[in-house]
Amino acid sequence: QVQLGESGGVVVQAGGSLRLSCAVSRSIFCFNVMLWYRQAPGKQRDLVAAIRSGAFTNYADSVKGRFTISRDNAKNTVYLQMNSLKPEDTAVYLCRARQEQDDYWGQGTQVTVSS
């Protein structure tokens, strides 16, 4: 069973920066795509960013230009660098790994942006 462990979520002031990490228990070469989602209380889970084999990336419109997803294959870790944070970025951030029929999620890390 593959395990994903997110870390880095804290309380931060608006305008600040955070870097989230997602450590994977298997080589991330195994996965076609690694993704970050977020879910705020009472809202649906939304895709934030994705990175594919070959390092192709895509982002939700709400975070373009502020967030950057990256991967360190040697460390089996995916990162989400978040800059210029806004109160509306407050959510639980979850990591996901996908490869054909394999689909794994982490437990999430809480990010709170205070105004």
Solvent accessible surface area in square Angstrom, and as a share of the most:
residue,aa,sasa,rsa
1,Q,185,0.82
2,V,8,0.05
3,Q,129,0.57
4,L,14,0.07
5,G,38,0.37
6,E,24,0.11
7,S,60,0.39
8,G,36,0.34
9,G,22,0.21
10,V,77,0.44
11,V,110,0.63
12,V,25,0.14
13,Q,138,0.61
14,A,49,0.38
15,G,56,0.54
16,G,22,0.21
17,S,60,0.39
18,L,23,0.12
19,R,135,0.49
20,L,0,0.00
21,S,24,0.15
22,C,0,0.00
23,A,55,0.42
24,V,11,0.06
25,S,75,0.48
26,R,94,0.34
27,S,42,0.27
28,I,0,0.00
29,F,150,0.62
30,C,54,0.32
31,F,2,0.01
32,N,75,0.39
33,V,17,0.09
34,M,0,0.00
35,L,10,0.05
36,W,0,0.00
37,Y,28,0.10
38,R,35,0.13
39,Q,61,0.27
40,A,24,0.19
41,P,122,0.77
42,G,91,0.88
43,K,139,0.59
44,Q,138,0.61
45,R,102,0.37
46,D,61,0.31
47,L,66,0.33
48,V,1,0.01
49,A,0,0.00
50,A,0,0.00
51,I,6,0.03
52,R,103,0.37
53,S,65,0.42
54,G,66,0.63
55,A,64,0.49
56,F,144,0.60
57,T,59,0.34
58,N,61,0.31
59,Y,50,0.19
60,A,30,0.24
61,D,119,0.62
62,S,67,0.43
63,V,0,0.00
64,K,118,0.50
65,G,88,0.84
66,R,31,0.11
67,F,6,0.02
68,T,73,0.42
69,I,5,0.03
70,S,49,0.31
71,R,46,0.17
72,D,42,0.22
73,N,53,0.27
74,A,100,0.77
75,K,138,0.58
76,N,40,0.21
77,T,13,0.08
78,V,0,0.00
79,Y,26,0.10
80,L,0,0.00
81,Q,56,0.25
82,M,0,0.00
83,N,60,0.31
84,S,59,0.38
85,L,2,0.01
86,K,84,0.35
87,P,57,0.36
88,E,122,0.55
89,D,0,0.00
90,T,38,0.22
91,A,3,0.02
92,V,51,0.29
93,Y,0,0.00
94,L,12,0.06
95,C,0,0.00
96,R,36,0.13
97,A,0,0.00
98,R,99,0.36
99,Q,47,0.21
100,E,133,0.60
101,Q,154,0.68
102,D,43,0.22
103,D,60,0.31
104,Y,34,0.13
105,W,86,0.30
106,G,5,0.05
107,Q,166,0.74
108,G,22,0.21
109,T,17,0.10
110,Q,86,0.38
111,V,0,0.00
112,T,44,0.25
113,V,7,0.04
114,S,42,0.27
115,S,131,0.85
